[in-house]
Amino acid sequence: MTELLKKAFDAVSALPPERQDALAGLMLAEIEDEKKWSEAFARSPDKLADMANEAMAEHKAGKTRSMDEAL
């Protein structure tokens, strides 16, 4: 366990049980979401590379704007 994670667990352990459970639920949901994304990318690495190449081509062709311009 990293020092930062230990520090977070120590801080959470001082909270009331219902807050601890709420934070634990958020962490578990985040871990499950990350697992799903990892599995999806593992099943389609060529698709992800194709999308990245397409995005770079659009950028090089001047078809993109910075986020500051989009706002």
Helices and strands as residue ranges (DSSP letters): H 3-13, H 17-43, H 45-60, H 67-70
